[in-house]
Amino acid sequence: MSFREELKKQRWDDHRFYHHSRINQSLHLFSACCFLATYALVFTSPIAAAVSGWILAMVSRQIGHFFFEPKAFDEANQVTHEHKEAIKVGYNLHRKVVLLSLWGLTPFFLLWQPSVFGLFQPHENNHQYAHNLSLLWIYLGIGAVLFRTLQLFIQDSILTGMAWFTKILTDPFHDIKLYHRAPLEVMRGNLYDPIVTVSGDHANLR
């Protein structure tokens, strides 16, 4: 399988397995826009980038997965939720709980260790604390992506890891392309995306 084919496969599996709910898709559309803002802000305003990337983008994205995606047997793909969790290339729900827990603990960690073991200039006021916390959140996000990529290099292959790494970085653009009509479908009362066929290398949406 070529890099392009592996990337296409991961994107399709991600959509057909984990994005049935149009509410989840709508939240992903919002999240994608926030992530694009994060890309633009990360080198100029770390605080704004961290708020956009973690509080707005990541939280809304995971609300969609945890609360709106069906967890019952997947009739469209003929697999159980447990099977999908087991074969998830990136961060499945269990891994997301770990990552979000680390994110939630970082404000307390920074209070306990203001210099982050000598890596940061300790904060002297609330603005400096917010700045350091934002940097910590940004580094956590980068670290999470790199950690999982290296895991995939070891567990699967370099091709799989590089395709997933590319997918994660380009997901905001792809999500906007894929889910830009989702809010309209929700307003029409079409709450689930009717995936109808999965045949070999070809899959179609009604």
PyMOL commands that place a pseudoatom at each C-alpha (Angstrom):
pseudoatom trace, name=CA, resn=MET, resi=1, chain=A, elem=C, hetatm=0, pos=[0.000, 0.000, 0.000]
pseudoatom trace, name=CA, resn=SER, resi=2, chain=A, elem=C, hetatm=0, pos=[1.333, 3.433, -0.954]
pseudoatom trace, name=CA, resn=PHE, resi=3, chain=A, elem=C, hetatm=0, pos=[1.430, 6.405, 1.426]
pseudoatom trace, name=CA, resn=ARG, resi=4, chain=A, elem=C, hetatm=0, pos=[-1.512, 8.027, -0.357]
pseudoatom trace, name=CA, resn=GLU, resi=5, chain=A, elem=C, hetatm=0, pos=[-3.547, 4.815, -0.183]
pseudoatom trace, name=CA, resn=GLU, resi=6, chain=A, elem=C, hetatm=0, pos=[-2.787, 4.382, 3.531]
pseudoatom trace, name=CA, resn=LEU, resi=7, chain=A, elem=C, hetatm=0, pos=[-3.776, 7.991, 4.228]
pseudoatom trace, name=CA, resn=LYS, resi=8, chain=A, elem=C, hetatm=0, pos=[-7.005, 7.568, 2.250]
pseudoatom trace, name=CA, resn=LYS, resi=9, chain=A, elem=C, hetatm=0, pos=[-7.788, 4.338, 4.120]
pseudoatom trace, name=CA, resn=GLN, resi=10, chain=A, elem=C, hetatm=0, pos=[-7.214, 5.927, 7.540]
pseudoatom trace, name=CA, resn=ARG, resi=11, chain=A, elem=C, hetatm=0, pos=[-9.410, 8.890, 6.644]
pseudoatom trace, name=CA, resn=TRP, resi=12, chain=A, elem=C, hetatm=0, pos=[-12.209, 6.670, 5.367]
pseudoatom trace, name=CA, resn=ASP, resi=13, chain=A, elem=C, hetatm=0, pos=[-12.044, 4.338, 8.379]
pseudoatom trace, name=CA, resn=ASP, resi=14, chain=A, elem=C, hetatm=0, pos=[-12.106, 7.348, 10.682]
pseudoatom trace, name=CA, resn=HIS, resi=15, chain=A, elem=C, hetatm=0, pos=[-15.244, 8.674, 8.983]
pseudoatom trace, name=CA, resn=ARG, resi=16, chain=A, elem=C, hetatm=0, pos=[-17.204, 5.435, 8.621]
pseudoatom trace, name=CA, resn=PHE, resi=17, chain=A, elem=C, hetatm=0, pos=[-16.386, 4.089, 12.087]
pseudoatom trace, name=CA, resn=TYR, resi=18, chain=A, elem=C, hetatm=0, pos=[-16.379, 7.205, 14.273]
pseudoatom trace, name=CA, resn=HIS, resi=19, chain=A, elem=C, hetatm=0, pos=[-18.486, 9.930, 12.650]
pseudoatom trace, name=CA, resn=HIS, resi=20, chain=A, elem=C, hetatm=0, pos=[-22.006, 8.581, 12.209]
pseudoatom trace, name=CA, resn=SER, resi=21, chain=A, elem=C, hetatm=0, pos=[-23.627, 11.369, 14.227]
pseudoatom trace, name=CA, resn=ARG, resi=22, chain=A, elem=C, hetatm=0, pos=[-24.257, 14.593, 12.363]
pseudoatom trace, name=CA, resn=ILE, resi=23, chain=A, elem=C, hetatm=0, pos=[-24.057, 16.428, 15.695]
pseudoatom trace, name=CA, resn=ASN, resi=24, chain=A, elem=C, hetatm=0, pos=[-20.578, 14.968, 16.121]
pseudoatom trace, name=CA, resn=GLN, resi=25, chain=A, elem=C, hetatm=0, pos=[-19.766, 16.028, 12.567]
pseudoatom trace, name=CA, resn=SER, resi=26, chain=A, elem=C, hetatm=0, pos=[-21.006, 19.558, 13.309]
pseudoatom trace, name=CA, resn=LEU, resi=27, chain=A, elem=C, hetatm=0, pos=[-18.837, 19.718, 16.407]
pseudoatom trace, name=CA, resn=HIS, resi=28, chain=A, elem=C, hetatm=0, pos=[-15.915, 18.527, 14.290]
pseudoatom trace, name=CA, resn=LEU, resi=29, chain=A, elem=C, hetatm=0, pos=[-16.610, 21.343, 11.837]
pseudoatom trace, name=CA, resn=PHE, resi=30, chain=A, elem=C, hetatm=0, pos=[-16.475, 23.864, 14.683]
pseudoatom trace, name=CA, resn=SER, resi=31, chain=A, elem=C, hetatm=0, pos=[-13.377, 22.150, 16.074]
pseudoatom trace, name=CA, resn=ALA, resi=32, chain=A, elem=C, hetatm=0, pos=[-11.663, 22.237, 12.668]
pseudoatom trace, name=CA, resn=CYS, resi=33, chain=A, elem=C, hetatm=0, pos=[-12.206, 25.994, 12.374]
pseudoatom trace, name=CA, resn=CYS, resi=34, chain=A, elem=C, hetatm=0, pos=[-10.756, 26.445, 15.873]
pseudoatom trace, name=CA, resn=PHE, resi=35, chain=A, elem=C, hetatm=0, pos=[-7.731, 24.317, 15.009]
pseudoatom trace, name=CA, resn=LEU, resi=36, chain=A, elem=C, hetatm=0, pos=[-7.073, 26.436, 11.919]
pseudoatom trace, name=CA, resn=ALA, resi=37, chain=A, elem=C, hetatm=0, pos=[-7.153, 29.493, 14.180]
pseudoatom trace, name=CA, resn=THR, resi=38, chain=A, elem=C, hetatm=0, pos=[-4.686, 27.693, 16.443]
pseudoatom trace, name=CA, resn=TYR, resi=39, chain=A, elem=C, hetatm=0, pos=[-2.336, 27.096, 13.518]
pseudoatom trace, name=CA, resn=ALA, resi=40, chain=A, elem=C, hetatm=0, pos=[-2.432, 30.826, 12.760]
pseudoatom trace, name=CA, resn=LEU, resi=41, chain=A, elem=C, hetatm=0, pos=[-1.963, 31.937, 16.378]
pseudoatom trace, name=CA, resn=VAL, resi=42, chain=A, elem=C, hetatm=0, pos=[0.533, 29.449, 17.764]
pseudoatom trace, name=CA, resn=PHE, resi=43, chain=A, elem=C, hetatm=0, pos=[3.638, 31.510, 16.868]
pseudoatom trace, name=CA, resn=THR, resi=44, chain=A, elem=C, hetatm=0, pos=[2.193, 34.916, 17.765]
pseudoatom trace, name=CA, resn=SER, resi=45, chain=A, elem=C, hetatm=0, pos=[-0.188, 34.416, 20.699]
pseudoatom trace, name=CA, resn=PRO, resi=46, chain=A, elem=C, hetatm=0, pos=[0.324, 31.211, 22.713]
pseudoatom trace, name=CA, resn=ILE, resi=47, chain=A, elem=C, hetatm=0, pos=[-2.544, 31.988, 25.094]
pseudoatom trace, name=CA, resn=ALA, resi=48, chain=A, elem=C, hetatm=0, pos=[-5.061, 32.486, 22.277]
pseudoatom trace, name=CA, resn=ALA, resi=49, chain=A, elem=C, hetatm=0, pos=[-3.688, 29.429, 20.463]
pseudoatom trace, name=CA, resn=ALA, resi=50, chain=A, elem=C, hetatm=0, pos=[-4.007, 27.218, 23.547]
pseudoatom trace, name=CA, resn=VAL, resi=51, chain=A, elem=C, hetatm=0, pos=[-7.557, 28.415, 24.280]
pseudoatom trace, name=CA, resn=SER, resi=52, chain=A, elem=C, hetatm=0, pos=[-8.563, 27.849, 20.663]
pseudoatom trace, name=CA, resn=GLY, resi=53, chain=A, elem=C, hetatm=0, pos=[-6.774, 24.510, 20.328]
pseudoatom trace, name=CA, resn=TRP, resi=54, chain=A, elem=C, hetatm=0, pos=[-7.576, 22.884, 23.652]
pseudoatom trace, name=CA, resn=ILE, resi=55, chain=A, elem=C, hetatm=0, pos=[-10.587, 24.540, 25.296]
pseudoatom trace, name=CA, resn=LEU, resi=56, chain=A, elem=C, hetatm=0, pos=[-12.573, 25.189, 22.112]
pseudoatom trace, name=CA, resn=ALA, resi=57, chain=A, elem=C, hetatm=0, pos=[-11.325, 22.662, 19.550]
pseudoatom trace, name=CA, resn=MET, resi=58, chain=A, elem=C, hetatm=0, pos=[-10.409, 19.611, 21.630]
pseudoatom trace, name=CA, resn=VAL, resi=59, chain=A, elem=C, hetatm=0, pos=[-13.262, 19.845, 24.127]
pseudoatom trace, name=CA, resn=SER, resi=60, chain=A, elem=C, hetatm=0, pos=[-15.944, 20.275, 21.455]
pseudoatom trace, name=CA, resn=ARG, resi=61, chain=A, elem=C, hetatm=0, pos=[-14.401, 17.485, 19.390]
pseudoatom trace, name=CA, resn=GLN, resi=62, chain=A, elem=C, hetatm=0, pos=[-14.397, 15.011, 22.258]
pseudoatom trace, name=CA, resn=ILE, resi=63, chain=A, elem=C, hetatm=0, pos=[-17.913, 15.953, 23.388]
pseudoatom trace, name=CA, resn=GLY, resi=64, chain=A, elem=C, hetatm=0, pos=[-19.008, 14.763, 19.958]
pseudoatom trace, name=CA, resn=HIS, resi=65, chain=A, elem=C, hetatm=0, pos=[-17.214, 11.429, 20.329]
pseudoatom trace, name=CA, resn=PHE, resi=66, chain=A, elem=C, hetatm=0, pos=[-18.115, 10.696, 23.942]
pseudoatom trace, name=CA, resn=PHE, resi=67, chain=A, elem=C, hetatm=0, pos=[-21.733, 11.846, 24.027]
pseudoatom trace, name=CA, resn=PHE, resi=68, chain=A, elem=C, hetatm=0, pos=[-23.166, 11.759, 20.499]
pseudoatom trace, name=CA, resn=GLU, resi=69, chain=A, elem=C, hetatm=0, pos=[-21.538, 8.831, 18.693]
pseudoatom trace, name=CA, resn=PRO, resi=70, chain=A, elem=C, hetatm=0, pos=[-23.538, 5.588, 19.038]
pseudoatom trace, name=CA, resn=LYS, resi=71, chain=A, elem=C, hetatm=0, pos=[-21.763, 2.897, 21.048]
pseudoatom trace, name=CA, resn=ALA, resi=72, chain=A, elem=C, hetatm=0, pos=[-24.021, -0.011, 20.037]
pseudoatom trace, name=CA, resn=PHE, resi=73, chain=A, elem=C, hetatm=0, pos=[-23.334, -2.581, 17.321]
pseudoatom trace, name=CA, resn=ASP, resi=74, chain=A, elem=C, hetatm=0, pos=[-22.454, -0.811, 14.067]
pseudoatom trace, name=CA, resn=GLU, resi=75, chain=A, elem=C, hetatm=0, pos=[-24.903, -2.203, 11.497]
pseudoatom trace, name=CA, resn=ALA, resi=76, chain=A, elem=C, hetatm=0, pos=[-23.419, -0.212, 8.605]
pseudoatom trace, name=CA, resn=ASN, resi=77, chain=A, elem=C, hetatm=0, pos=[-19.955, -1.721, 9.080]
pseudoatom trace, name=CA, resn=GLN, resi=78, chain=A, elem=C, hetatm=0, pos=[-20.972, -4.926, 10.879]
pseudoatom trace, name=CA, resn=VAL, resi=79, chain=A, elem=C, hetatm=0, pos=[-18.578, -4.428, 13.782]
pseudoatom trace, name=CA, resn=THR, resi=80, chain=A, elem=C, hetatm=0, pos=[-18.931, -3.903, 17.516]
pseudoatom trace, name=CA, resn=HIS, resi=81, chain=A, elem=C, hetatm=0, pos=[-17.914, -0.741, 19.320]
pseudoatom trace, name=CA, resn=GLU, resi=82, chain=A, elem=C, hetatm=0, pos=[-15.269, -2.775, 21.151]
pseudoatom trace, name=CA, resn=HIS, resi=83, chain=A, elem=C, hetatm=0, pos=[-13.793, -3.925, 17.837]
pseudoatom trace, name=CA, resn=LYS, resi=84, chain=A, elem=C, hetatm=0, pos=[-13.580, -0.351, 16.573]
pseudoatom trace, name=CA, resn=GLU, resi=85, chain=A, elem=C, hetatm=0, pos=[-11.859, 0.719, 19.777]
pseudoatom trace, name=CA, resn=ALA, resi=86, chain=A, elem=C, hetatm=0, pos=[-9.353, -2.118, 19.416]
pseudoatom trace, name=CA, resn=ILE, resi=87, chain=A, elem=C, hetatm=0, pos=[-8.383, -1.288, 15.811]
pseudoatom trace, name=CA, resn=LYS, resi=88, chain=A, elem=C, hetatm=0, pos=[-8.383, 2.516, 16.186]
pseudoatom trace, name=CA, resn=VAL, resi=89, chain=A, elem=C, hetatm=0, pos=[-5.142, 3.773, 14.677]
pseudoatom trace, name=CA, resn=GLY, resi=90, chain=A, elem=C, hetatm=0, pos=[-4.946, 7.008, 16.618]
pseudoatom trace, name=CA, resn=TYR, resi=91, chain=A, elem=C, hetatm=0, pos=[-6.408, 7.875, 20.003]
pseudoatom trace, name=CA, resn=ASN, resi=92, chain=A, elem=C, hetatm=0, pos=[-9.361, 5.652, 20.931]
pseudoatom trace, name=CA, resn=LEU, resi=93, chain=A, elem=C, hetatm=0, pos=[-11.680, 6.671, 23.780]
pseudoatom trace, name=CA, resn=HIS, resi=94, chain=A, elem=C, hetatm=0, pos=[-9.462, 5.092, 26.435]
pseudoatom trace, name=CA, resn=ARG, resi=95, chain=A, elem=C, hetatm=0, pos=[-6.357, 6.899, 25.188]
pseudoatom trace, name=CA, resn=LYS, resi=96, chain=A, elem=C, hetatm=0, pos=[-8.350, 10.134, 24.952]
pseudoatom trace, name=CA, resn=VAL, resi=97, chain=A, elem=C, hetatm=0, pos=[-9.374, 9.815, 28.605]
pseudoatom trace, name=CA, resn=VAL, resi=98, chain=A, elem=C, hetatm=0, pos=[-5.692, 9.533, 29.549]
pseudoatom trace, name=CA, resn=LEU, resi=99, chain=A, elem=C, hetatm=0, pos=[-4.725, 12.503, 27.375]
pseudoatom trace, name=CA, resn=LEU, resi=100, chain=A, elem=C, hetatm=0, pos=[-7.568, 14.703, 28.601]
pseudoatom trace, name=CA, resn=SER, resi=101, chain=A, elem=C, hetatm=0, pos=[-6.746, 13.769, 32.193]
pseudoatom trace, name=CA, resn=LEU, resi=102, chain=A, elem=C, hetatm=0, pos=[-3.150, 14.887, 31.687]
pseudoatom trace, name=CA, resn=TRP, resi=103, chain=A, elem=C, hetatm=0, pos=[-4.446, 18.115, 30.155]
pseudoatom trace, name=CA, resn=GLY, resi=104, chain=A, elem=C, hetatm=0, pos=[-6.771, 18.698, 33.112]
pseudoatom trace, name=CA, resn=LEU, resi=105, chain=A, elem=C, hetatm=0, pos=[-3.943, 18.169, 35.587]
pseudoatom trace, name=CA, resn=THR, resi=106, chain=A, elem=C, hetatm=0, pos=[-1.499, 20.575, 33.942]
pseudoatom trace, name=CA, resn=PRO, resi=107, chain=A, elem=C, hetatm=0, pos=[-2.820, 23.729, 35.743]
pseudoatom trace, name=CA, resn=PHE, resi=108, chain=A, elem=C, hetatm=0, pos=[-2.201, 22.058, 39.112]
pseudoatom trace, name=CA, resn=PHE, resi=109, chain=A, elem=C, hetatm=0, pos=[1.163, 20.714, 37.976]
pseudoatom trace, name=CA, resn=LEU, resi=110, chain=A, elem=C, hetatm=0, pos=[2.244, 24.246, 37.014]
pseudoatom trace, name=CA, resn=LEU, resi=111, chain=A, elem=C, hetatm=0, pos=[1.221, 25.566, 40.430]
pseudoatom trace, name=CA, resn=TRP, resi=112, chain=A, elem=C, hetatm=0, pos=[3.247, 22.819, 42.072]
pseudoatom trace, name=CA, resn=GLN, resi=113, chain=A, elem=C, hetatm=0, pos=[6.227, 23.159, 39.715]
pseudoatom trace, name=CA, resn=PRO, resi=114, chain=A, elem=C, hetatm=0, pos=[6.204, 26.755, 38.330]
pseudoatom trace, name=CA, resn=SER, resi=115, chain=A, elem=C, hetatm=0, pos=[9.512, 26.318, 36.493]
pseudoatom trace, name=CA, resn=VAL, resi=116, chain=A, elem=C, hetatm=0, pos=[8.556, 22.873, 35.088]
pseudoatom trace, name=CA, resn=PHE, resi=117, chain=A, elem=C, hetatm=0, pos=[11.829, 21.496, 36.453]
pseudoatom trace, name=CA, resn=GLY, resi=118, chain=A, elem=C, hetatm=0, pos=[13.818, 24.474, 35.187]
pseudoatom trace, name=CA, resn=LEU, resi=119, chain=A, elem=C, hetatm=0, pos=[12.383, 24.644, 31.666]
pseudoatom trace, name=CA, resn=PHE, resi=120, chain=A, elem=C, hetatm=0, pos=[10.177, 27.726, 32.230]
pseudoatom trace, name=CA, resn=GLN, resi=121, chain=A, elem=C, hetatm=0, pos=[10.676, 31.111, 33.828]
pseudoatom trace, name=CA, resn=PRO, resi=122, chain=A, elem=C, hetatm=0, pos=[8.478, 30.851, 36.955]
pseudoatom trace, name=CA, resn=HIS, resi=123, chain=A, elem=C, hetatm=0, pos=[5.360, 33.011, 36.803]
pseudoatom trace, name=CA, resn=GLU, resi=124, chain=A, elem=C, hetatm=0, pos=[5.049, 36.075, 39.023]
pseudoatom trace, name=CA, resn=ASN, resi=125, chain=A, elem=C, hetatm=0, pos=[1.502, 37.093, 38.100]
pseudoatom trace, name=CA, resn=ASN, resi=126, chain=A, elem=C, hetatm=0, pos=[-1.654, 35.676, 36.556]
pseudoatom trace, name=CA, resn=HIS, resi=127, chain=A, elem=C, hetatm=0, pos=[-0.757, 36.663, 32.997]
pseudoatom trace, name=CA, resn=GLN, resi=128, chain=A, elem=C, hetatm=0, pos=[2.621, 34.928, 33.199]
pseudoatom trace, name=CA, resn=TYR, resi=129, chain=A, elem=C, hetatm=0, pos=[0.904, 31.872, 34.672]
pseudoatom trace, name=CA, resn=ALA, resi=130, chain=A, elem=C, hetatm=0, pos=[-1.568, 31.828, 31.755]
pseudoatom trace, name=CA, resn=HIS, resi=131, chain=A, elem=C, hetatm=0, pos=[1.325, 32.206, 29.301]
pseudoatom trace, name=CA, resn=ASN, resi=132, chain=A, elem=C, hetatm=0, pos=[3.281, 29.308, 30.828]
pseudoatom trace, name=CA, resn=LEU, resi=133, chain=A, elem=C, hetatm=0, pos=[0.170, 27.149, 31.031]
pseudoatom trace, name=CA, resn=SER, resi=134, chain=A, elem=C, hetatm=0, pos=[-0.559, 27.838, 27.370]
pseudoatom trace, name=CA, resn=LEU, resi=135, chain=A, elem=C, hetatm=0, pos=[2.950, 26.788, 26.398]
pseudoatom trace, name=CA, resn=LEU, resi=136, chain=A, elem=C, hetatm=0, pos=[2.558, 23.628, 28.477]
pseudoatom trace, name=CA, resn=TRP, resi=137, chain=A, elem=C, hetatm=0, pos=[-0.722, 22.814, 26.703]
pseudoatom trace, name=CA, resn=ILE, resi=138, chain=A, elem=C, hetatm=0, pos=[0.850, 23.408, 23.289]
pseudoatom trace, name=CA, resn=TYR, resi=139, chain=A, elem=C, hetatm=0, pos=[3.799, 21.159, 24.140]
pseudoatom trace, name=CA, resn=LEU, resi=140, chain=A, elem=C, hetatm=0, pos=[1.405, 18.507, 25.459]
pseudoatom trace, name=CA, resn=GLY, resi=141, chain=A, elem=C, hetatm=0, pos=[-0.488, 18.529, 22.167]
pseudoatom trace, name=CA, resn=ILE, resi=142, chain=A, elem=C, hetatm=0, pos=[2.695, 18.262, 20.121]
pseudoatom trace, name=CA, resn=GLY, resi=143, chain=A, elem=C, hetatm=0, pos=[4.025, 15.560, 22.434]
pseudoatom trace, name=CA, resn=ALA, resi=144, chain=A, elem=C, hetatm=0, pos=[0.808, 13.531, 22.186]
pseudoatom trace, name=CA, resn=VAL, resi=145, chain=A, elem=C, hetatm=0, pos=[1.008, 13.502, 18.390]
pseudoatom trace, name=CA, resn=LEU, resi=146, chain=A, elem=C, hetatm=0, pos=[4.687, 12.606, 18.314]
pseudoatom trace, name=CA, resn=PHE, resi=147, chain=A, elem=C, hetatm=0, pos=[4.284, 9.932, 21.017]
pseudoatom trace, name=CA, resn=ARG, resi=148, chain=A, elem=C, hetatm=0, pos=[1.489, 8.148, 19.140]
pseudoatom trace, name=CA, resn=THR, resi=149, chain=A, elem=C, hetatm=0, pos=[3.378, 8.450, 15.848]
pseudoatom trace, name=CA, resn=LEU, resi=150, chain=A, elem=C, hetatm=0, pos=[6.420, 6.737, 17.377]
pseudoatom trace, name=CA, resn=GLN, resi=151, chain=A, elem=C, hetatm=0, pos=[4.162, 4.082, 18.878]
pseudoatom trace, name=CA, resn=LEU, resi=152, chain=A, elem=C, hetatm=0, pos=[2.749, 3.356, 15.428]
pseudoatom trace, name=CA, resn=PHE, resi=153, chain=A, elem=C, hetatm=0, pos=[6.268, 3.178, 13.976]
pseudoatom trace, name=CA, resn=ILE, resi=154, chain=A, elem=C, hetatm=0, pos=[7.049, 0.411, 16.481]
pseudoatom trace, name=CA, resn=GLN, resi=155, chain=A, elem=C, hetatm=0, pos=[3.680, -1.374, 16.659]
pseudoatom trace, name=CA, resn=ASP, resi=156, chain=A, elem=C, hetatm=0, pos=[2.784, -1.249, 12.982]
pseudoatom trace, name=CA, resn=SER, resi=157, chain=A, elem=C, hetatm=0, pos=[5.020, 0.451, 10.441]
pseudoatom trace, name=CA, resn=ILE, resi=158, chain=A, elem=C, hetatm=0, pos=[6.644, 3.753, 9.554]
pseudoatom trace, name=CA, resn=LEU, resi=159, chain=A, elem=C, hetatm=0, pos=[4.121, 4.081, 6.711]
pseudoatom trace, name=CA, resn=THR, resi=160, chain=A, elem=C, hetatm=0, pos=[1.188, 3.791, 9.132]
pseudoatom trace, name=CA, resn=GLY, resi=161, chain=A, elem=C, hetatm=0, pos=[2.744, 6.272, 11.546]
pseudoatom trace, name=CA, resn=MET, resi=162, chain=A, elem=C, hetatm=0, pos=[3.572, 8.844, 8.875]
pseudoatom trace, name=CA, resn=ALA, resi=163, chain=A, elem=C, hetatm=0, pos=[0.115, 8.546, 7.323]
pseudoatom trace, name=CA, resn=TRP, resi=164, chain=A, elem=C, hetatm=0, pos=[-1.529, 9.075, 10.731]
pseudoatom trace, name=CA, resn=PHE, resi=165, chain=A, elem=C, hetatm=0, pos=[0.773, 12.013, 11.493]
pseudoatom trace, name=CA, resn=THR, resi=166, chain=A, elem=C, hetatm=0, pos=[-0.178, 13.603, 8.167]
pseudoatom trace, name=CA, resn=LYS, resi=167, chain=A, elem=C, hetatm=0, pos=[-3.851, 12.856, 8.755]
pseudoatom trace, name=CA, resn=ILE, resi=168, chain=A, elem=C, hetatm=0, pos=[-3.817, 14.546, 12.167]
pseudoatom trace, name=CA, resn=LEU, resi=169, chain=A, elem=C, hetatm=0, pos=[-2.145, 17.698, 10.840]
pseudoatom trace, name=CA, resn=THR, resi=170, chain=A, elem=C, hetatm=0, pos=[-4.517, 17.959, 7.868]
pseudoatom trace, name=CA, resn=ASP, resi=171, chain=A, elem=C, hetatm=0, pos=[-7.714, 16.863, 9.661]
pseudoatom trace, name=CA, resn=PRO, resi=172, chain=A, elem=C, hetatm=0, pos=[-8.994, 20.450, 10.099]
pseudoatom trace, name=CA, resn=PHE, resi=173, chain=A, elem=C, hetatm=0, pos=[-8.948, 21.026, 6.322]
pseudoatom trace, name=CA, resn=HIS, resi=174, chain=A, elem=C, hetatm=0, pos=[-10.423, 17.604, 5.592]
pseudoatom trace, name=CA, resn=ASP, resi=175, chain=A, elem=C, hetatm=0, pos=[-13.125, 17.939, 8.258]
pseudoatom trace, name=CA, resn=ILE, resi=176, chain=A, elem=C, hetatm=0, pos=[-14.296, 21.262, 6.829]
pseudoatom trace, name=CA, resn=LYS, resi=177, chain=A, elem=C, hetatm=0, pos=[-14.493, 19.707, 3.373]
pseudoatom trace, name=CA, resn=LEU, resi=178, chain=A, elem=C, hetatm=0, pos=[-16.296, 16.614, 4.662]
pseudoatom trace, name=CA, resn=TYR, resi=179, chain=A, elem=C, hetatm=0, pos=[-18.642, 18.073, 7.269]
pseudoatom trace, name=CA, resn=HIS, resi=180, chain=A, elem=C, hetatm=0, pos=[-19.481, 21.594, 6.086]
pseudoatom trace, name=CA, resn=ARG, resi=181, chain=A, elem=C, hetatm=0, pos=[-23.102, 20.556, 5.452]
pseudoatom trace, name=CA, resn=ALA, resi=182, chain=A, elem=C, hetatm=0, pos=[-23.546, 18.724, 8.757]
pseudoatom trace, name=CA, resn=PRO, resi=183, chain=A, elem=C, hetatm=0, pos=[-25.182, 21.619, 10.683]
pseudoatom trace, name=CA, resn=LEU, resi=184, chain=A, elem=C, hetatm=0, pos=[-27.743, 22.026, 7.896]
pseudoatom trace, name=CA, resn=GLU, resi=185, chain=A, elem=C, hetatm=0, pos=[-28.523, 18.303, 8.016]
pseudoatom trace, name=CA, resn=VAL, resi=186, chain=A, elem=C, hetatm=0, pos=[-28.989, 18.514, 11.793]
pseudoatom trace, name=CA, resn=MET, resi=187, chain=A, elem=C, hetatm=0, pos=[-31.467, 21.387, 11.358]
pseudoatom trace, name=CA, resn=ARG, resi=188, chain=A, elem=C, hetatm=0, pos=[-33.340, 19.237, 8.836]
pseudoatom trace, name=CA, resn=GLY, resi=189, chain=A, elem=C, hetatm=0, pos=[-33.574, 16.469, 11.427]
pseudoatom trace, name=CA, resn=ASN, resi=190, chain=A, elem=C, hetatm=0, pos=[-31.097, 14.129, 9.727]
pseudoatom trace, name=CA, resn=LEU, resi=191, chain=A, elem=C, hetatm=0, pos=[-29.070, 13.221, 12.789]
pseudoatom trace, name=CA, resn=TYR, resi=192, chain=A, elem=C, hetatm=0, pos=[-27.089, 10.303, 11.320]
pseudoatom trace, name=CA, resn=ASP, resi=193, chain=A, elem=C, hetatm=0, pos=[-24.997, 9.969, 8.192]
pseudoatom trace, name=CA, resn=PRO, resi=194, chain=A, elem=C, hetatm=0, pos=[-26.433, 7.028, 6.173]
pseudoatom trace, name=CA, resn=ILE, resi=195, chain=A, elem=C, hetatm=0, pos=[-23.343, 5.047, 5.204]
pseudoatom trace, name=CA, resn=VAL, resi=196, chain=A, elem=C, hetatm=0, pos=[-24.700, 2.381, 2.869]
pseudoatom trace, name=CA, resn=THR, resi=197, chain=A, elem=C, hetatm=0, pos=[-21.915, 0.385, 1.236]
pseudoatom trace, name=CA, resn=VAL, resi=198, chain=A, elem=C, hetatm=0, pos=[-18.400, -0.694, 2.013]
pseudoatom trace, name=CA, resn=SER, resi=199, chain=A, elem=C, hetatm=0, pos=[-17.008, -2.873, -0.757]
pseudoatom trace, name=CA, resn=GLY, resi=200, chain=A, elem=C, hetatm=0, pos=[-13.325, -3.579, -1.141]
pseudoatom trace, name=CA, resn=ASP, resi=201, chain=A, elem=C, hetatm=0, pos=[-11.462, -0.353, -1.745]
pseudoatom trace, name=CA, resn=HIS, resi=202, chain=A, elem=C, hetatm=0, pos=[-14.615, 1.545, -2.658]
pseudoatom trace, name=CA, resn=ALA, resi=203, chain=A, elem=C, hetatm=0, pos=[-17.090, 3.104, -0.270]
pseudoatom trace, name=CA, resn=ASN, resi=204, chain=A, elem=C, hetatm=0, pos=[-20.048, 5.312, -1.056]
pseudoatom trace, name=CA, resn=LEU, resi=205, chain=A, elem=C, hetatm=0, pos=[-22.253, 7.672, 0.878]
pseudoatom trace, name=CA, resn=ARG, resi=206, chain=A, elem=C, hetatm=0, pos=[-25.908, 8.037, 0.008]
for i in range(1, 206): cmd.bond("trace and resi %d" % i, "trace and resi %d" % (i + 1))
show_as sticks, trace
zoom trace
